[in-house]
Every structure is written in structure tokens, then in C-alpha cells.
Amino acid sequence: MADASALATGSALGLDSATLCDASPLPVNIIMRPGVPDAATLAGLGVSRISHGPYPYRAMIGRLTEAVRVALGAAAIDRQPRSG
């Protein structure tokens, strides 16, 4: 088995980042997600690497989906016959 070069976690262990960094002899990689402190705070706690996982993609898809809904809704209103 290969030796680990870092400890990667999404904080699923129930430990806060400071405790995890203090306890690990390895560099700690954290997955950024809602509720996790900002990058500067994590760096100050000793986190070596921050991964953003699927969250930026999900946020972008949500905004794009809403923009398409608005555009299609406006297009549907524009196509309705005008009275008068």
C-alpha cells in the first residue's frame, strides 16, 4: 500500500478544521462547501489545499437555468397576440 501524502476531507469526520490540522501529521485538504469558513480563515488554520467540489458548477447551472426560464417566459409573453 502506498503512503498517503495528504489527508483529504470534507469535514465528514465531525472535527473542525483547526483540530484536524493540529492532529494530522499530513497536509490537510478541505472540500469547500456551504458552512465551511472562507479560504483565508482555512489557510490560517493550516489547511494546505482547498478543493471546491461541485458547488461552483451547481451554482452556475442554477443561475443559467433561471436565466433560461426568464428568457423563455418573456418570449412566450412576446408571442401572445396583442389586443386592439
C-alpha positions as CSV (number, residue, x, y, z in Angstrom):
1,M,0.0,0.0,0.0
2,A,1.3,3.5,-0.9
3,D,2.0,6.0,1.8
4,A,-0.5,8.9,1.9
5,S,0.9,12.3,1.1
6,A,-2.1,14.3,2.4
7,L,-5.3,14.0,4.3
8,A,-8.4,14.9,2.2
9,T,-11.7,15.5,4.0
10,G,-15.0,17.2,3.5
11,S,-15.1,17.6,7.3
12,A,-17.1,14.4,7.4
13,L,-15.2,13.3,10.4
14,G,-17.1,15.7,12.6
15,L,-13.9,17.6,13.5
16,D,-13.4,21.3,13.0
17,S,-10.6,22.3,10.6
18,A,-8.3,23.6,13.4
19,T,-8.5,20.3,15.3
20,L,-7.9,18.3,12.1
21,C,-4.9,20.4,11.1
22,D,-3.4,20.2,14.6
23,A,-3.9,16.4,14.8
24,S,-2.7,15.4,11.3
25,P,0.9,14.8,10.5
26,L,0.0,15.2,6.8
27,P,-1.1,18.3,4.9
28,V,-4.9,18.7,5.1
29,N,-7.0,19.2,2.0
30,I,-10.6,20.5,2.6
31,I,-13.5,20.4,0.2
32,M,-15.2,23.9,0.3
33,R,-18.9,23.7,0.7
34,P,-21.6,25.8,2.3
35,G,-20.9,26.4,6.0
36,V,-17.1,26.0,5.7
37,P,-15.0,29.1,6.7
38,D,-13.6,31.2,3.9
39,A,-10.2,30.4,2.3
40,A,-8.2,33.0,4.3
41,T,-9.6,31.5,7.6
42,L,-8.8,27.9,6.5
43,A,-5.3,28.9,5.5
44,G,-4.8,30.5,8.9
45,L,-5.9,27.2,10.5
46,G,-3.2,25.3,8.5
47,V,-5.3,23.9,5.6
48,S,-2.9,23.2,2.7
49,R,-5.3,22.9,-0.2
50,I,-8.9,23.8,-0.8
51,S,-11.0,22.0,-3.4
52,H,-14.3,23.5,-4.5
53,G,-16.0,20.2,-5.5
54,P,-19.2,20.5,-7.5
55,Y,-20.5,23.7,-5.8
56,P,-19.4,26.4,-8.3
57,Y,-20.8,24.2,-11.2
58,R,-24.1,23.7,-9.3
59,A,-24.4,27.4,-8.7
60,M,-23.7,28.3,-12.3
61,I,-26.2,25.7,-13.6
62,G,-28.8,27.1,-11.2
63,R,-28.3,30.7,-12.4
64,L,-28.3,29.6,-16.0
65,T,-31.5,27.6,-15.6
66,E,-33.2,30.6,-14.0
67,A,-32.0,32.9,-16.8
68,V,-33.4,30.5,-19.4
69,R,-36.7,30.3,-17.6
70,V,-36.9,34.1,-17.5
71,A,-35.9,34.4,-21.2
72,L,-38.4,31.7,-22.3
73,G,-41.1,33.3,-20.1
74,A,-40.5,36.6,-21.7
75,A,-40.5,35.1,-25.2
76,A,-43.8,33.4,-24.5
77,I,-45.3,36.7,-23.5
78,D,-43.9,38.4,-26.6
79,R,-45.6,35.8,-28.9
80,Q,-49.1,36.3,-27.5
81,P,-51.5,38.2,-29.8
82,R,-52.0,41.8,-28.9
83,S,-55.5,43.0,-28.5
84,G,-56.7,46.2,-30.1
